[in-house]
Amino acid sequence: MSKETGMSLIRSRRGLSAKVASGLGITRGAVAQWNVVPSELVVRIEQITGFPREALRPDLYERTPTEEARA
C-alpha cells in the first residue's frame, strides 16, 4: 500500500490544486494551506480529482479487499 497522502497526490499532479480550488470555489492558496484533505470535502474532492476517498483520507476510509488487490 502506498504511503502517499491525499494532499501529496493532489500536489503531485500539475494543475490539480488549481482544479480542486476552482471546483470548490476557493483560492489555490487555500488549498495550498491544507496539510490533509478536509474531511468535510473528501467526497467533493473525490468527484473533482477522480482519486478514491480511501486514497485521499485513508485514516477515515478503509480500502476493500478488491481495492487492495488492484493497488
Buried (B, 14 or more C-beta within 10 A) or exposed (E): EEEEBBBEBBBEEEEBBEBBBBBBEEEBEEBEEBEEBBEEBBEBBBEBBEBBBBBBBBEEBEBEEEEEEEE
